[in-house]
Each structure stands twice: as structure tokens, then as C-alpha cells.
Amino acid sequence: MPAPRTRRSADQRRAEITDAARELALAEGLSAVTLRAVAARVGVASGLVAHYAPSMDELVASTFGDIVGGELAELAMLLSGIADPAAQVATLLATVLDGSRTDVTLVWVQSWGMGERNEALAAEVRRRMDEWQQFIAALLHTGAASGDFRVEDTQGVAWLLLGMIDGLSAHTLVRWGEPEGRRELLERAVEPLLGLESGRLRSR
């Protein structure tokens, strides 16, 4: 005799949909998060997904925010165990450019293009970019306050650094260059921005 089917609660259905959207985005990119694809992954009709997630634009936006927010929290935890400001920056660059985060990089790259037609996503992208910039700026401010860095405009340099990280990370999607080369290139560019002697970041 077949086991009786268990009816999911509304919260359970929403959690299933959220998890499916995240899995799709990490496996195939943010553009893969569609009504039909999410329904297929959950194993339900598209209408049920539409009932619990009536706005796909907002589901895509929240999926993006969940993924990139998790990455930043992970990096913040990693750097919190490092006392030396230069070692923090060196570890940040080595981690984001080691070639192991292409799934998250694809989510980022697609978000910039998709955000042109999805205002909910665009707003979330702007918010998360601001979070990243503030995170980097805080690292630079700490290093400047301790005398390890010689930089006055920590906010501006943080934006420059974020832009360079984004650009070089995107190169991994087409396998242009090697992770080690990208990291060394960025280290050489960042050292003078922070008033560090040549090789300081590369020695870490």
C-alpha cells in the first residue's frame, strides 16, 4: 500500500522554491532561474511556484542576494582571523581570484546584464556592491589607521579595488589567463594604491 503523500506547509514550499532557485543559479547561472525550471527542480506544476513566488523578478533578485551575501559573509569570517592588514588584503585577493568561485562569478556577471530589465535585481545588485565596497573600505581604513597603509581616500580606493576584482574575476569565465597570473597582476596594481613597497602583498 503506497505511503500517504505529505502536504507541505506554505513555509516549506517557499523554502523548497528558494533552495531550487539557488541550486539552479549556482549550477547554470542566474539566467536559469525561470518559472518552469524552478518548478521542474521542485517537482511541482509551474502554477504552484507562481502561487508562492508570484514575482519571478523578485525571486531572481533574492536568489542573487542570498548567494553573493553568503560569499561576503564567508570572506569576512576568513579575514576576521587575520590580524595584519596587508595579510588581510593579500588573502582577500588570493581567495577571490583562485578560480574556485566561477559559479558565483557567473551569478555576478549575469546580474549586471539582467538588472537592466529587472529593477528588483538592479536594486539588489546596487545594495550588494555597496556592501562589498564598504567591506573593502573598512579593511583599508583599519590598515591606514594602524600605519600599515598610506592611503587617504579609502572609499575611492575601495571602489577601484572592487572594480579590478570584478573585472579579473570575470576573465575566469572564459578561462583567460591563469589564476596565479591574475592574482599577481592585481597585487602589483594594488601595492602602490596602498602605499606598500613592491612585493609586500606577494610575499604574504
Backbone hydrogen bonds, N-H to C=O, Kabsch-Sander energy under -0.5 kcal/mol:
donor,donor_aa,acceptor,acceptor_aa,energy
7,R,5,R,-0.6
13,R,9,S,-2.3
14,R,10,A,-2.3
15,A,11,D,-2.2
16,E,12,Q,-2.3
17,I,13,R,-2.4
18,T,14,R,-2.6
19,D,15,A,-2.7
20,A,16,E,-2.5
21,A,17,I,-2.4
22,R,18,T,-2.1
23,E,19,D,-2.6
24,L,20,A,-2.4
25,A,21,A,-2.3
26,L,22,R,-2.3
27,A,23,E,-2.0
28,E,24,L,-3.2
29,G,24,L,-0.6
29,G,25,A,-1.5
32,A,29,G,-1.5
33,V,30,L,-1.7
34,T,32,A,-1.7
38,V,34,T,-2.6
39,A,35,L,-2.1
40,A,36,R,-2.3
41,R,37,A,-2.0
42,V,38,V,-2.2
43,G,39,A,-2.4
44,V,39,A,-2.2
48,L,45,A,-0.9
49,V,45,A,-1.3
50,A,46,S,-2.4
51,H,47,G,-1.5
52,Y,48,L,-1.8
53,A,49,V,-2.8
56,M,54,P,-0.6
59,L,55,S,-1.8
60,V,56,M,-2.8
61,A,57,D,-2.2
62,S,58,E,-2.7
63,T,59,L,-2.3
64,F,60,V,-2.5
65,G,61,A,-2.5
66,D,62,S,-2.3
67,I,63,T,-2.1
68,V,64,F,-2.6
69,G,65,G,-2.0
70,G,66,D,-1.6
71,E,67,I,-1.7
72,L,68,V,-2.1
73,A,69,G,-2.1
74,E,70,G,-2.0
75,L,71,E,-2.3
76,A,72,L,-2.6
77,M,73,A,-2.1
78,L,74,E,-2.0
79,L,75,L,-2.7
80,S,76,A,-1.6
81,G,77,M,-0.5
81,G,78,L,-0.9
82,I,79,L,-2.0
88,Q,84,D,-2.0
89,V,85,P,-2.2
90,A,86,A,-2.6
91,T,87,A,-2.3
92,L,88,Q,-2.4
93,L,89,V,-2.5
94,A,90,A,-2.4
95,T,91,T,-2.3
96,V,92,L,-2.4
97,L,93,L,-1.4
98,D,95,T,-1.0
105,T,101,R,-2.5
106,L,102,T,-2.4
107,V,103,D,-1.5
108,W,104,V,-2.3
109,V,105,T,-2.9
110,Q,106,L,-2.6
111,S,107,V,-1.7
112,W,108,W,-1.4
113,G,109,V,-1.1
114,M,110,Q,-3.0
115,G,111,S,-2.1
116,E,113,G,-1.1
117,R,114,M,-1.4
118,N,114,M,-0.7
122,A,118,N,-2.6
123,A,119,E,-2.6
124,E,120,A,-1.6
125,V,121,L,-2.8
126,R,122,A,-2.4
127,R,123,A,-2.1
128,R,124,E,-2.5
129,M,125,V,-2.6
130,D,126,R,-2.2
131,E,127,R,-1.9
132,W,128,R,-2.2
133,Q,129,M,-2.7
134,Q,130,D,-2.6
135,F,131,E,-2.2
136,I,132,W,-2.5
137,A,133,Q,-2.7
138,A,134,Q,-2.1
139,L,135,F,-1.6
140,L,136,I,-2.3
141,H,137,A,-2.8
142,T,138,A,-2.2
143,G,139,L,-2.0
144,A,140,L,-2.5
145,A,141,H,-2.7
146,S,142,T,-1.7
147,G,143,G,-0.5
147,G,144,A,-0.7
148,D,143,G,-1.5
149,F,143,G,-2.0
150,R,194,L,-2.9
151,V,149,F,-0.6
154,T,152,E,-1.5
157,V,153,D,-2.5
158,A,154,T,-1.9
159,W,155,Q,-1.7
160,L,156,G,-2.0
161,L,157,V,-2.8
162,L,158,A,-2.5
163,G,159,W,-2.4
164,M,160,L,-2.1
165,I,161,L,-2.4
166,D,162,L,-2.7
167,G,163,G,-2.3
168,L,164,M,-2.5
169,S,165,I,-2.4
170,A,166,D,-2.1
171,H,167,G,-1.0
172,T,168,L,-0.6
172,T,169,S,-1.4
173,L,170,A,-1.4
174,V,171,H,-1.1
175,R,172,T,-1.1
176,W,171,H,-2.1
177,G,175,R,-0.7
182,R,178,E,-2.5
183,R,179,P,-2.5
184,E,180,E,-2.4
185,L,181,G,-2.2
186,L,182,R,-2.1
187,E,183,R,-2.6
188,R,184,E,-2.3
189,A,185,L,-1.5
190,V,186,L,-2.4
191,E,187,E,-2.3
193,L,189,A,-0.7
194,L,190,V,-1.6
194,L,191,E,-0.5
195,G,192,P,-0.9
196,L,191,E,-3.0
200,R,197,E,-2.0
203,S,199,G,-1.4
204,R,201,L,-1.4
